[in-house]
Amino acid sequence: MDKIVSLSRRRGFVFPSSEIYGGLGSTYDYGHYGVLLKNNIRSLWFEAMVQERDDIVALDSAIILNPKVWEASGHVSGFTDPLIDCRTCKLRFRADQLEQSHCGRKPSKHPGEWKECDLTEARQFNLMFQTQVGALEDESSTAYLRPETAQGIFINFKNVLQLARRKPPFGIAQIGKSFRNEITPGNFLFRVREFEQMEMEYFVPPAEAERWYRYWIDERFNWYVKYGVRESQLRKREHSAEERSHYSSGTTDIEYLYPIGWSELEGVANRGDFDLKQHTEHSGTKLEFVGDDGERYTPYVIEPAVSIERIFVAMLVDAYDEEVVADRDRTVLRLHPAIAPVKAAILPLIPRNGDMVEKARGLYDELRKRHIVEYDDGGQIGRRYRRQDEIGTPFAFTIDDHTLDDDTVTVRDRDSLAQERLPIGAVRAWLEEALERPWRTPKA
Ligand code: GAP
């Protein structure tokens, strides 16, 4: 994980937030390549979940909802973690994760293991961030930052059913920020307090719930494989009844082998009719499906839910590679070309050569109309290649002496380091075809 954090920082993917003020624990800002990587993850999720399907529509609900939503959903009473304070070192721990926590004293021990440790009894701590709506600070103005995007979908069920004229099975997909006052955030972006969720609620006839639950576990698993995550580093893990959330009658985690061990990347849950029934009861608005023949029922909900942050870390970890080439160390991000922040680099071999620069800028201007590409004329060519390797750019086009003679360029493949020559006029079509090709990581 340290190598991933360091590369992210060095190459401007992710910065610790508010750094000039000493930071704010486990809060991050995204730099240029981080933004591009996130954009790709977001749009490939949207493509698979909405664009390529007839049965799912999009939604963008508010972050601050009527607080009654969170009473109905069970979050006000039940979205809690057990918390323990240490009166000696003043640190806070999750009571159910003492084995994974470290006391503030050195050498490192678990809380409670030093004789000076003075731990309080566990108490329940609600993870929702509270805020005040309007100028008055009283109980009636208390509201919450959403801890999940899902509830915004349930409360819009009727709107979509009527206006998008849908009938089960159909889904509503939403991408947006969620907030949780995690007691022990950490492991880089893996557990943060502010993260971007991508959730889809799929409404089905109750008798079909089990089938769709299995379907969505497979669909989502295959999405990761399609975008280059090694299958050997992914697994499905079904929750036991004790582990499941209050609303769930079946949950399977798609886990990734992060540097911290197998951990949840995405969850797929069968939420039954819990949410629509709760909101029907609390709001007085019937959230059910009524068919043309008068058939009526409350649909069951199957929910694949993930954050961009967890995918971001999994993809960087999976792509990170080090090798020695011609006696030199090379660090390379072997990202799927569709995920890579920059699709191609355009490099004039000799940046002082005006003719080379003109050709290179011409190619750059042509390619940037369709793709995120980068013009790079800073430093020796070897250094420029290494920089592009570290940000995962799959292809580099170099403009050299030959280009001035015969209008061909060299294309270098990030993974194999193979080079071939192409007519400059064919580069755009070549790149488009290369980006469409199926890709598998050469990493073991
Ligand atoms: N609507 C269901 C729900 O929110 P969850 O398992 O609590 O379920 C869903 O969260 C996904 O959101 C997780 O699988 C994970 O990908 C992501 N997630 C949850 N908490 C997170 C955090 N503190 N930081 C980053 N991602 C988080």
Boltz pocket constraint, residues with backbone or C-beta under 6 A from the ligand:
constraints:
  - pocket:
      binder: B
      contacts: [[A, 147], [A, 148], [A, 149], [A, 150], [A, 180], [A, 182], [A, 189], [A, 190], [A, 191], [A, 192], [A, 193], [A, 195], [A, 197], [A, 199], [A, 264], [A, 265], [A, 266], [A, 267], [A, 303], [A, 305], [A, 306], [A, 307], [A, 309], [A, 310]]
      max_distance: 6.0
